[in-house]
Amino acid sequence: MRVDELAGAAAPAAVAGADSLAARLRWRWNRLRCMSPAEVAHRVFRLAAMQAERARAFGPQRIPAPQLGKPAGAWVPALPEVDPEPYLVAARRIAAGRLDVFALKDVFVGAPPRWNRDPKTGIEAPLRFGKLLDYRDSG
């Protein structure tokens, strides 16, 4: 287990940008010293739980097979007073890979979408277990 995983807090910009291993280790050691024993125990437990989840120690191990022979029912009942055209236009736009993402309007996310790509910057997150990604590393 790494000390920075245990500490879990973002390093100050001056230390995070430093190339000095000693400076990073000093910051992490100081962060660890500032924690109470209860916080250290909590962070160790959360890290162990994440590692166990990553190893699939919990939950179902098998994805059930689809039942393609059975016809699907309507998800939403069709109401005669509702015009379906605006919804069909929106569905076609989404199927073409164009979405509104927060304040970004009409962003092309791909078809199928690349869900690990930041739509604003274009930076792609690695395809790894999400809870163990270092969100402080933008590269």
GUNU-70921 format. One record per atom (N, C-alpha, C): residue number from 1; residue in three letters; x, y, z. Coordinates in nm, 3 decimals, m for minus. Example, Ala and Ser with C-alpha at 12.3 -4.5 7.8 and 13.67 -1.06 7.14 Angstrom:
BEGIN
R  seq  type        u        v        w
R    1   Ala    1.319   m0.569    0.780
R    1   Ala    1.230   m0.450    0.780
R    1   Ala    1.320   m0.330    0.780
R    2   Ser    1.285   m0.225    0.708
R    2   Ser    1.367   m0.106    0.714
R    2   Ser    1.290    0.003    0.787
***
This chain:
BEGIN
R  seq  type        u        v        w
R    1   Met    0.085   m0.117    0.000
R    1   Met    0.000    0.000    0.000
R    1   Met    0.090    0.123    0.000
R    2   Arg    0.057    0.219   m0.086
R    2   Arg    0.135    0.341   m0.095
R    2   Arg    0.084    0.441    0.006
R    3   Val    0.176    0.524    0.055
R    3   Val    0.140    0.625    0.154
R    3   Val    0.045    0.727    0.093
R    4   Asp    0.062    0.761   m0.039
R    4   Asp   m0.026    0.860   m0.100
R    4   Asp   m0.168    0.806   m0.116
R    5   Glu   m0.185    0.674   m0.133
R    5   Glu   m0.319    0.617   m0.138
R    5   Glu   m0.384    0.626   m0.001
R    6   Leu   m0.304    0.606    0.102
R    6   Leu   m0.354    0.613    0.238
R    6   Leu   m0.391    0.757    0.273
R    7   Ala   m0.306    0.853    0.233
R    7   Ala   m0.330    0.993    0.265
R    7   Ala   m0.451    1.046    0.191
R    8   Gly   m0.461    1.019    0.062
R    8   Gly   m0.579    1.051   m0.015
R    8   Gly   m0.606    1.198   m0.039
R    9   Ala   m0.522    1.289    0.002
R    9   Ala   m0.546    1.431   m0.019
R    9   Ala   m0.456    1.481   m0.130
R   10   Ala   m0.500    1.585   m0.200
R   10   Ala   m0.421    1.640   m0.310
R   10   Ala   m0.303    1.718   m0.253
R   11   Ala   m0.188    1.702   m0.316
R   11   Ala   m0.067    1.772   m0.274
R   11   Ala   m0.076    1.917   m0.319
R   12   Pro   m0.013    2.010   m0.244
R   12   Pro   m0.008    2.149   m0.289
R   12   Pro    0.061    2.158   m0.424
R   13   Ala    0.027    2.261   m0.502
R   13   Ala    0.079    2.273   m0.639
R   13   Ala    0.231    2.278   m0.639
R   14   Ala    0.291    2.345   m0.539
R   14   Ala    0.436    2.355   m0.536
R   14   Ala    0.502    2.219   m0.520
R   15   Val    0.441    2.133   m0.437
R   15   Val    0.498    2.000   m0.415
R   15   Val    0.460    1.907   m0.528
R   16   Ala    0.337    1.917   m0.577
R   16   Ala    0.290    1.826   m0.682
R   16   Ala    0.371    1.846   m0.809
R   17   Gly    0.411    1.970   m0.838
R   17   Gly    0.487    1.997   m0.959
R   17   Gly    0.635    1.968   m0.942
R   18   Ala    0.681    1.950   m0.822
R   18   Ala    0.823    1.927   m0.798
R   18   Ala    0.864    1.789   m0.848
R   19   Asp    0.985    1.782   m0.902
R   19   Asp    1.035    1.654   m0.951
R   19   Asp    1.108    1.578   m0.842
R   20   Ser    1.120    1.639   m0.729
R   20   Ser    1.199    1.580   m0.622
R   20   Ser    1.118    1.473   m0.549
R   21   Leu    1.166    1.352   m0.551
R   21   Leu    1.101    1.243   m0.479
R   21   Leu    1.100    1.271   m0.330
R   22   Ala    1.208    1.330   m0.282
R   22   Ala    1.217    1.359   m0.139
R   22   Ala    1.109    1.458   m0.096
R   23   Ala    1.082    1.559   m0.178
R   23   Ala    0.980    1.658   m0.144
R   23   Ala    0.841    1.593   m0.141
R   24   Arg    0.814    1.506   m0.236
R   24   Arg    0.684    1.438   m0.238
R   24   Arg    0.669    1.346   m0.118
R   25   Leu    0.775    1.273   m0.087
R   25   Leu    0.769    1.184    0.028
R   25   Leu    0.754    1.262    0.157
R   26   Arg    0.823    1.375    0.170
R   26   Arg    0.811    1.459    0.290
R   26   Arg    0.667    1.508    0.305
R   27   Trp    0.605    1.553    0.194
R   27   Trp    0.467    1.600    0.201
R   27   Trp    0.374    1.487    0.245
R   28   Arg    0.391    1.370    0.187
R   28   Arg    0.303    1.258    0.220
R   28   Arg    0.323    1.213    0.364
R   29   Trp    0.446    1.212    0.410
R   29   Trp    0.473    1.174    0.549
R   29   Trp    0.407    1.275    0.644
R   30   Asn    0.417    1.404    0.612
R   30   Asn    0.356    1.506    0.696
R   30   Asn    0.204    1.491    0.695
R   31   Arg    0.146    1.460    0.579
R   31   Arg    0.000    1.440    0.571
R   31   Arg   m0.042    1.322    0.657
R   32   Leu    0.035    1.216    0.653
R   32   Leu    0.005    1.097    0.733
R   32   Leu    0.017    1.127    0.882
R   33   Arg    0.117    1.206    0.920
R   33   Arg    0.134    1.242    1.061
R   33   Arg    0.019    1.326    1.113
R   34   Cys   m0.044    1.405    1.025
R   34   Cys   m0.155    1.492    1.067
R   34   Cys   m0.286    1.416    1.087
R   35   Met   m0.291    1.292    1.045
R   35   Met   m0.415    1.214    1.057
R   35   Met   m0.426    1.152    1.195
R   36   Ser   m0.549    1.140    1.240
R   36   Ser   m0.574    1.070    1.365
R   36   Ser   m0.567    0.920    1.338
R   37   Pro   m0.546    0.839    1.441
R   37   Pro   m0.546    0.694    1.420
R   37   Pro   m0.678    0.645    1.360
R   38   Ala   m0.789    0.706    1.397
R   38   Ala   m0.918    0.665    1.341
R   38   Ala   m0.924    0.693    1.192
R   39   Glu   m0.869    0.808    1.148
R   39   Glu   m0.869    0.840    1.005
R   39   Glu   m0.779    0.744    0.928
R   40   Val   m0.663    0.711    0.985
R   40   Val   m0.574    0.615    0.920
R   40   Val   m0.644    0.481    0.905
R   41   Ala   m0.710    0.435    1.011
R   41   Ala   m0.782    0.308    1.006
R   41   Ala   m0.893    0.312    0.901
R   42   His   m0.966    0.424    0.896
R   42   His   m1.073    0.439    0.797
R   42   His   m1.019    0.432    0.655
R   43   Arg   m0.909    0.503    0.631
R   43   Arg   m0.850    0.504    0.495
R   43   Arg   m0.793    0.368    0.457
R   44   Val   m0.733    0.298    0.553
R   44   Val   m0.683    0.162    0.526
R   44   Val   m0.799    0.069    0.491
R   45   Phe   m0.909    0.079    0.567
R   45   Phe   m1.027   m0.003    0.539
R   45   Phe   m1.083    0.027    0.401
R   46   Arg   m1.096    0.157    0.365
R   46   Arg   m1.150    0.194    0.233
R   46   Arg   m1.060    0.146    0.121
R   47   Leu   m0.928    0.156    0.139
R   47   Leu   m0.836    0.109    0.036
R   47   Leu   m0.846   m0.042    0.021
R   48   Ala   m0.857   m0.115    0.132
R   48   Ala   m0.872   m0.260    0.125
R   48   Ala   m1.004   m0.298    0.057
R   49   Ala   m1.110   m0.224    0.086
R   49   Ala   m1.240   m0.251    0.022
R   49   Ala   m1.234   m0.225   m0.127
R   50   Met   m1.165   m0.118   m0.168
R   50   Met   m1.152   m0.090   m0.312
R   50   Met   m1.073   m0.199   m0.382
R   51   Gln   m0.965   m0.244   m0.317
R   51   Gln   m0.884   m0.350   m0.378
R   51   Gln   m0.965   m0.479   m0.389
R   52   Ala   m1.045   m0.510   m0.287
R   52   Ala   m1.128   m0.630   m0.291
R   52   Ala   m1.235   m0.618   m0.400
R   53   Glu   m1.293   m0.498   m0.413
R   53   Glu   m1.393   m0.477   m0.518
R   53   Glu   m1.328   m0.490   m0.655
R   54   Arg   m1.208   m0.438   m0.668
R   54   Arg   m1.135   m0.449   m0.794
R   54   Arg   m1.108   m0.595   m0.828
R   55   Ala   m1.077   m0.674   m0.727
R   55   Ala   m1.049   m0.816   m0.748
R   55   Ala   m1.178   m0.897   m0.760
R   56   Arg   m1.291   m0.828   m0.753
R   56   Arg   m1.424   m0.890   m0.765
R   56   Arg   m1.452   m0.990   m0.654
R   57   Ala   m1.409   m0.954   m0.535
R   57   Ala   m1.433   m1.041   m0.421
R   57   Ala   m1.578   m1.030   m0.373
R   58   Phe   m1.647   m0.922   m0.411
R   58   Phe   m1.786   m0.902   m0.370
R   58   Phe   m1.876   m0.906   m0.492
R   59   Gly   m2.002   m0.933   m0.471
R   59   Gly   m2.101   m0.922   m0.577
R   59   Gly   m2.101   m1.040   m0.673
R   60   Pro   m2.192   m1.033   m0.771
R   60   Pro   m2.204   m1.143   m0.866
R   60   Pro   m2.081   m1.153   m0.955
R   61   Gln   m2.039   m1.274   m0.982
R   61   Gln   m1.923   m1.298   m1.066
R   61   Gln   m1.963   m1.322   m1.212
R   62   Arg   m2.093   m1.345   m1.237
R   62   Arg   m2.136   m1.381   m1.370
R   62   Arg   m2.246   m1.285   m1.414
R   63   Ile   m2.236   m1.240   m1.538
R   63   Ile   m2.340   m1.155   m1.595
R   63   Ile   m2.444   m1.246   m1.657
R   64   Pro   m2.571   m1.228   m1.624
R   64   Pro   m2.672   m1.318   m1.681
R   64   Pro   m2.685   m1.300   m1.832
R   65   Ala   m2.717   m1.408   m1.900
R   65   Ala   m2.734   m1.404   m2.045
R   65   Ala   m2.862   m1.328   m2.081
R   66   Pro   m2.859   m1.255   m2.193
R   66   Pro   m2.981   m1.183   m2.232
R   66   Pro   m3.089   m1.279   m2.280
R   67   Gln   m3.213   m1.240   m2.263
R   67   Gln   m3.327   m1.319   m2.311
R   67   Gln   m3.381   m1.252   m2.437
R   68   Leu   m3.319   m1.281   m2.550
R   68   Leu   m3.354   m1.213   m2.674
R   68   Leu   m3.480   m1.269   m2.740
R   69   Gly   m3.524   m1.387   m2.701
R   69   Gly   m3.642   m1.445   m2.760
R   69   Gly   m3.773   m1.387   m2.709
R   70   Lys   m3.768   m1.319   m2.597
R   70   Lys   m3.888   m1.263   m2.536
R   70   Lys   m3.906   m1.118   m2.582
R   71   Pro   m4.022   m1.081   m2.639
R   71   Pro   m4.040   m0.942   m2.684
R   71   Pro   m4.043   m0.846   m2.565
R   72   Ala   m3.982   m0.731   m2.585
R   72   Ala   m3.977   m0.630   m2.480
R   72   Ala   m4.107   m0.550   m2.478
R   73   Gly   m4.151   m0.516   m2.361
R   73   Gly   m4.272   m0.435   m2.348
R   73   Gly   m4.239   m0.288   m2.362
R   74   Ala   m4.339   m0.206   m2.371
R   74   Ala   m4.320   m0.062   m2.382
R   74   Ala   m4.268   m0.008   m2.248
R   75   Trp   m4.168    0.076   m2.253
R   75   Trp   m4.113    0.134   m2.130
R   75   Trp   m4.205    0.243   m2.077
R   76   Val   m4.257    0.323   m2.170
R   76   Val   m4.344    0.433   m2.132
R   76   Val   m4.470    0.421   m2.218
R   77   Pro   m4.586    0.430   m2.159
R   77   Pro   m4.707    0.419   m2.241
R   77   Pro   m4.720    0.539   m2.335
R   78   Ala   m4.762    0.512   m2.457
R   78   Ala   m4.782    0.618   m2.556
R   78   Ala   m4.913    0.690   m2.525
R   79   Leu   m4.903    0.819   m2.500
R   79   Leu   m5.021    0.900   m2.470
R   79   Leu   m5.060    0.977   m2.597
R   80   Pro   m5.186    0.977   m2.634
R   80   Pro   m5.226    1.042   m2.758
R   80   Pro   m5.206    1.194   m2.757
R   81   Glu   m5.206    1.257   m2.641
R   81   Glu   m5.191    1.403   m2.635
R   81   Glu   m5.044    1.449   m2.639
R   82   Val   m4.950    1.355   m2.644
R   82   Val   m4.807    1.389   m2.647
R   82   Val   m4.754    1.368   m2.788
R   83   Asp   m4.691    1.471   m2.842
R   83   Asp   m4.631    1.463   m2.975
R   83   Asp   m4.495    1.394   m2.962
R   84   Pro   m4.474    1.279   m3.026
R   84   Pro   m4.349    1.206   m3.011
R   84   Pro   m4.233    1.265   m3.091
R   85   Glu   m4.260    1.354   m3.185
R   85   Glu   m4.154    1.402   m3.276
R   85   Glu   m4.035    1.467   m3.205
R   86   Pro   m4.054    1.558   m3.107
R   86   Pro   m3.936    1.617   m3.040
R   86   Pro   m3.849    1.512   m2.970
R   87   Tyr   m3.914    1.408   m2.919
R   87   Tyr   m3.839    1.303   m2.851
R   87   Tyr   m3.763    1.216   m2.950
R   88   Leu   m3.822    1.193   m3.065
R   88   Leu   m3.754    1.116   m3.169
R   88   Leu   m3.634    1.193   m3.224
R   89   Val   m3.648    1.325   m3.239
R   89   Val   m3.537    1.408   m3.285
R   89   Val   m3.423    1.402   m3.183
R   90   Ala   m3.456    1.414   m3.056
R   90   Ala   m3.354    1.408   m2.950
R   90   Ala   m3.288    1.271   m2.946
R   91   Ala   m3.366    1.164   m2.964
R   91   Ala   m3.309    1.029   m2.962
R   91   Ala   m3.216    1.007   m3.080
R   92   Arg   m3.253    1.059   m3.197
R   92   Arg   m3.165    1.047   m3.315
R   92   Arg   m3.035    1.124   m3.293
R   93   Arg   m3.044    1.240   m3.232
R   93   Arg   m2.924    1.321   m3.203
R   93   Arg   m2.831    1.246   m3.106
R   94   Ile   m2.888    1.186   m3.004
R   94   Ile   m2.808    1.109   m2.908
R   94   Ile   m2.746    0.987   m2.976
R   95   Ala   m2.824    0.918   m3.060
R   95   Ala   m2.772    0.801   m3.131
R   95   Ala   m2.659    0.839   m3.226
R   96   Ala   m2.659    0.963   m3.274
R   96   Ala   m2.552    1.011   m3.362
R   96   Ala   m2.430    1.056   m3.283
R   97   Gly   m2.437    1.052   m3.149
R   97   Gly   m2.322    1.086   m3.066
R   97   Gly   m2.314    1.230   m3.024
R   98   Arg   m2.421    1.306   m3.033
R   98   Arg   m2.421    1.447   m2.994
R   98   Arg   m2.504    1.464   m2.867
R   99   Leu   m2.441    1.524   m2.765
R   99   Leu   m2.506    1.540   m2.635
R   99   Leu   m2.482    1.680   m2.581
R  100   Asp   m2.566    1.720   m2.486
R  100   Asp   m2.539    1.839   m2.404
R  100   Asp   m2.482    1.786   m2.274
R  101   Val   m2.360    1.829   m2.241
R  101   Val   m2.293    1.783   m2.120
R  101   Val   m2.269    1.905   m2.031
R  102   Phe   m2.348    1.916   m1.926
R  102   Phe   m2.344    2.031   m1.835
R  102   Phe   m2.359    2.159   m1.917
R  103   Ala   m2.260    2.250   m1.915
R  103   Ala   m2.272    2.377   m1.987
R  103   Ala   m2.231    2.363   m2.134
R  104   Leu   m2.175    2.251   m2.173
R  104   Leu   m2.133    2.231   m2.312
R  104   Leu   m2.254    2.184   m2.393
R  105   Lys   m2.282    2.253   m2.500
R  105   Lys   m2.398    2.221   m2.583
R  105   Lys   m2.353    2.155   m2.712
R  106   Asp   m2.426    2.053   m2.752
R  106   Asp   m2.407    1.983   m2.879
R  106   Asp   m2.262    1.934   m2.896
R  107   Val   m2.214    1.861   m2.796
R  107   Val   m2.079    1.806   m2.797
R  107   Val   m2.082    1.670   m2.866
R  108   Phe   m1.987    1.647   m2.955
R  108   Phe   m1.976    1.515   m3.018
R  108   Phe   m1.898    1.424   m2.924
R  109   Val   m1.963    1.322   m2.870
R  109   Val   m1.897    1.228   m2.779
R  109   Val   m1.864    1.096   m2.846
R  110   Gly   m1.906    1.082   m2.972
R  110   Gly   m1.878    0.960   m3.046
R  110   Gly   m1.999    0.870   m3.052
R  111   Ala   m1.994    0.780   m3.146
R  111   Ala   m2.102    0.682   m3.160
R  111   Ala   m2.037    0.547   m3.188
R  112   Pro   m2.020    0.462   m3.091
R  112   Pro   m2.065    0.475   m2.952
R  112   Pro   m1.978    0.574   m2.875
R  113   Pro   m2.033    0.632   m2.767
R  113   Pro   m1.959    0.733   m2.691
R  113   Pro   m1.833    0.677   m2.626
R  114   Arg   m1.732    0.762   m2.618
R  114   Arg   m1.610    0.729   m2.543
R  114   Arg   m1.629    0.792   m2.405
R  115   Trp   m1.686    0.714   m2.315
R  115   Trp   m1.727    0.765   m2.184
R  115   Trp   m1.609    0.802   m2.097
R  116   Asn   m1.489    0.757   m2.128
R  116   Asn   m1.373    0.791   m2.047
R  116   Asn   m1.304    0.919   m2.096
R  117   Arg   m1.359    0.986   m2.197
R  117   Arg   m1.299    1.109   m2.250
R  117   Arg   m1.370    1.230   m2.193
R  118   Asp   m1.291    1.328   m2.146
R  118   Asp   m1.346    1.454   m2.097
R  118   Asp   m1.395    1.533   m2.219
R  119   Pro   m1.525    1.566   m2.228
R  119   Pro   m1.574    1.632   m2.348
R  119   Pro   m1.521    1.773   m2.367
R  120   Lys   m1.476    1.836   m2.261
R  120   Lys   m1.425    1.973   m2.274
R  120   Lys   m1.279    1.977   m2.318
R  121   Thr   m1.196    1.894   m2.258
R  121   Thr   m1.052    1.897   m2.288
R  121   Thr   m1.009    1.790   m2.386
R  122   Gly   m1.088    1.684   m2.398
R  122   Gly   m1.050    1.574   m2.487
R  122   Gly   m0.955    1.474   m2.422
R  123   Ile   m0.917    1.496   m2.296
R  123   Ile   m0.826    1.406   m2.225
R  123   Ile   m0.902    1.278   m2.191
R  124   Glu   m0.839    1.164   m2.218
R  124   Glu   m0.902    1.035   m2.189
R  124   Glu   m0.843    0.975   m2.063
R  125   Ala   m0.931    0.930   m1.975
R  125   Ala   m0.889    0.861   m1.854
R  125   Ala   m0.851    0.719   m1.892
R  126   Pro   m0.754    0.660   m1.823
R  126   Pro   m0.717    0.522   m1.853
R  126   Pro   m0.834    0.427   m1.827
R  127   Leu   m0.841    0.321   m1.902
R  127   Leu   m0.946    0.221   m1.884
R  127   Leu   m0.902    0.125   m1.775
R  128   Arg   m0.912    0.173   m1.651
R  128   Arg   m0.875    0.094   m1.533
R  128   Arg   m0.988    0.105   m1.432
R  129   Phe   m0.972    0.033   m1.324
R  129   Phe   m1.069    0.038   m1.215
R  129   Phe   m1.079    0.182   m1.165
R  130   Gly   m1.198    0.241   m1.173
R  130   Gly   m1.215    0.384   m1.151
R  130   Gly   m1.181    0.434   m1.012
R  131   Lys   m1.207    0.357   m0.909
R  131   Lys   m1.181    0.405   m0.774
R  131   Lys   m1.033    0.417   m0.743
R  132   Leu   m0.948    0.356   m0.824
R  132   Leu   m0.805    0.364   m0.799
R  132   Leu   m0.735    0.462   m0.893
R  133   Leu   m0.812    0.535   m0.976
R  133   Leu   m0.751    0.636   m1.064
R  133   Leu   m0.703    0.753   m0.980
R  134   Asp   m0.588    0.807   m1.016
R  134   Asp   m0.537    0.926   m0.948
R  134   Asp   m0.595    1.047   m1.018
R  135   Tyr   m0.697    1.107   m0.961
R  135   Tyr   m0.765    1.220   m1.024
R  135   Tyr   m0.677    1.345   m1.026
R  136   Arg   m0.568    1.345   m0.950
R  136   Arg   m0.479    1.461   m0.948
R  136   Arg   m0.386    1.463   m1.068
R  137   Asp   m0.371    1.348   m1.136
R  137   Asp   m0.280    1.338   m1.250
R  137   Asp   m0.361    1.358   m1.378
R  138   Ser   m0.345    1.473   m1.445
R  138   Ser   m0.422    1.500   m1.566
R  138   Ser   m0.356    1.443   m1.690
R  139   Gly   m0.238    1.386   m1.678
R  139   Gly   m0.166    1.336   m1.797
R  139   Gly   m0.186    1.193   m1.825
***
